[in-house]
């Protein structure tokens, strides 16, 4: 059977997220997805009971490292390390897999990842937000995955319900279980599908962060300017 999986979604546990995990699962199911990975910023996704039949829920985490953002998938406990090698060690100890997230969103030199490619399980080549700053971010990620021979991954990077399903990977498995999905993701040749999300949704999630963390007039004015820039980007992007 073929399963469609959005492998990069943020819940309200992220400072810039506003969705409950239950909302994520329900929205994903309604969008025709068969599974999700919830990967909050430096926070392990919670355990969820009462999932729909056949729906695969992956507990993950998005780490900020000296090489950029890294996804740990199929985790069972909170990772305590903050450096790349420590994170890799802890994720491996619990049988998780490691995916380099939106590697060219802000940088364009693939050489900066040469030292870590051999420690990864895959590259996120479709990310719904990656192309906002670098129009070729996803394309460059796909080129890098091909060059290194690493499997391709995809995730919407959704912080809002309407972003869920913007990017997903399709895997072929015998049964809809986490173990079967994990094995399939580590194989080459999985189909990745994706479209760019709305830039204004990035601004909306930043407003969520501003409300959670607090901010005076200056920060709100800076956000307003950013929101206008994002709205203009949506209007003029072809």
C-alpha positions in Angstrom: 0.0 0.0 0.0 1.1 3.6 -0.7 1.1 6.1 2.2 1.4 9.9 1.9 3.4 11.4 4.8 4.0 15.0 5.7 7.2 14.7 7.7 7.7 18.2 9.1 4.9 19.9 11.0 5.0 22.1 14.1 2.5 22.1 17.0 1.8 24.6 19.7 4.9 23.3 21.5 7.0 25.5 19.1 7.0 29.2 20.0 5.7 30.0 16.5 3.2 27.1 16.3 -0.5 27.3 17.2 -1.9 23.8 16.4 -2.6 21.0 18.9 -1.4 17.6 17.8 -5.1 16.5 17.6 -5.8 19.3 15.2 -2.7 18.3 13.1 -3.9 14.7 12.9 -7.4 15.7 12.0 -6.4 18.2 9.4 -3.9 15.8 7.8 -6.5 13.1 7.6 -8.9 15.4 5.9 -6.2 16.5 3.5 -5.8 12.9 2.3 -2.5 12.2 4.2 -1.8 8.9 5.8 0.7 10.1 8.4 2.6 13.0 9.8 5.8 13.7 11.8 5.4 16.4 14.4 8.8 18.1 14.8 8.8 21.0 17.2 11.8 23.3 17.8 13.9 21.5 20.4 10.8 19.8 21.9 9.9 16.2 21.5 6.4 15.6 20.1 4.0 14.1 22.7 2.6 10.6 22.7 -0.9 10.5 21.1 -3.7 8.0 21.8 -6.7 7.3 19.7 -5.2 7.8 16.3 -7.4 7.0 13.2 -7.0 3.4 11.9 -4.1 3.1 9.6 -2.7 6.6 10.4 1.0 6.8 11.2 2.1 9.3 13.8 5.9 9.9 14.1 7.3 11.6 17.1 10.1 13.9 16.0 12.1 17.0 17.0 13.8 19.8 15.0 17.2 20.7 16.3 19.1 23.9 15.8 22.8 22.9 15.2 26.0 24.5 14.0 25.1 23.1 10.5 21.6 24.4 10.4 18.3 22.6 11.2 18.2 18.8 11.7 15.2 16.6 12.0 15.2 13.6 14.3 12.3 11.2 13.5 11.0 8.1 15.3 12.1 9.3 18.7 11.0 8.0 22.0 12.8 10.4 24.5 13.9 14.0 24.6 17.3 14.7 23.2 19.5 16.7 25.6 22.5 17.5 23.5 22.8 20.8 21.7 25.7 20.1 19.3 25.5 18.2 16.1 27.5 15.2 17.1 25.8 14.8 20.4 22.4 15.0 18.8 23.4 12.4 16.2 24.6 10.1 19.0 21.4 10.4 21.1 19.1 9.9 18.1 21.0 6.8 17.0 20.9 5.4 20.5 17.1 5.4 20.4 16.8 4.1 16.9 15.8 7.3 15.3 16.7 8.7 11.9 18.4 12.0 10.9 17.3 14.3 8.1 18.9 17.5 7.1 16.1 20.1 7.0 15.8 22.8 4.3 19.6 22.9 4.0 19.7 25.7 1.4 17.0 28.0 2.8 19.6 30.5 3.9 22.9 29.1 2.5 23.9 28.2 -1.0 27.2 26.4 -0.5 26.8 22.6 -0.4 30.4 22.3 0.8 29.4 23.3 4.3 27.7 19.9 4.7 30.6 17.8 3.4 31.7 16.8 6.9 28.3 15.6 8.0 26.8 13.9 4.9 27.9 10.5 6.0 26.1 10.9 9.4 22.7 11.6 7.8 19.9 9.3 6.7 18.3 11.7 4.3 17.8 15.2 2.9 14.6 17.2 3.0 14.3 18.1 -0.7 10.7 19.5 -0.5 9.9 22.0 2.2 6.9 24.3 1.9 8.7 27.3 3.3 12.3 26.9 2.1 12.0 28.8 -1.2 10.9 32.1 0.4 14.4 33.5 0.6 16.2 31.3 -1.9 14.0 30.4 -4.9 16.2 27.4 -5.6 16.4 26.1 -2.1 14.4 22.9 -2.7 16.0 22.4 -6.1 19.5 22.6 -4.6 18.5 20.2 -1.8 17.4 17.7 -4.4 20.7 18.1 -6.3 22.6 17.6 -3.0 20.6 14.4 -2.2 21.4 13.0 -5.6 25.1 13.8 -5.3 25.4 12.2 -1.9 23.1 9.3 -2.6 20.9 10.0 0.4 17.2 9.4 0.4 14.8 12.2 -0.3 12.3 13.5 2.4 9.5 16.0 2.2 7.5 18.1 4.7 5.4 21.1 4.7 7.0 22.8 7.7 3.5 23.7 8.6 2.8 26.0 11.5 -0.8 26.6 10.4 -3.5 24.2 9.4 -3.8 25.2 5.8 -0.1 24.5 5.2 -0.4 20.8 6.1 0.1 18.6 3.1 1.9 21.3 1.0 4.8 18.8 0.8 4.8 15.1 1.4 6.6 11.8 0.6 4.9 8.7 -0.7 6.2 5.3 0.5 5.2 1.8 -0.4 4.7 -0.5 2.6 3.1 -3.8 3.4 1.4 -2.4 6.5 0.8 1.1 8.0 3.2 0.8 11.0 5.9 3.1 12.2 8.6 0.4 11.7 7.4 -0.3 8.1 7.4 3.4 7.3 10.9 3.9 8.8 12.3 1.1 6.7 10.7 2.5 3.6 11.9 6.0 4.2 15.5 4.8 4.3 15.2 3.4 0.8 16.0 5.3 -2.4 13.3 6.2 -4.9 10.4 7.4 -2.8 8.2 10.0 -4.5 8.4 13.5 -3.1 5.6 16.0 -3.9 5.5 19.7 -3.0 4.3 23.2 -3.5 5.4 26.5 -2.0 3.3 27.7 0.9 2.0 31.3 1.3 4.7 33.7 2.6 2.0 35.4 4.7 1.7 32.2 6.7 5.4 32.7 7.8 4.4 36.1 9.0 1.3 34.7 10.8 3.4 32.2 12.6 5.9 34.9 13.6 2.9 36.8 15.1 2.1 33.8 17.1 5.7 33.8 18.4 5.5 37.5 19.2 2.3 37.0 21.2 3.8 34.0 23.1 7.1 35.7 24.0 5.9 39.3 24.3 7.0 42.4 22.5 6.6 46.1 22.5 5.6 48.6 19.9 9.0 48.4 18.1 8.8 44.6 17.6 5.2 44.8 16.4 6.1 47.5 13.9 9.0 45.3 12.7 6.5 42.4 12.3 4.1 44.6 10.4 6.8 45.5 7.9 7.7 41.8 7.5 4.0 40.9 7.0 3.7 43.5 4.3 6.8 42.1 2.6 5.4 38.6 2.8 2.0 39.7 1.4 3.8 41.5 -1.5 5.8 38.3 -2.1 2.7 36.3 -2.5 1.1 38.8 -4.8 4.0 39.1 -7.2 5.5 35.6 -7.1 4.7 33.6 -10.1 
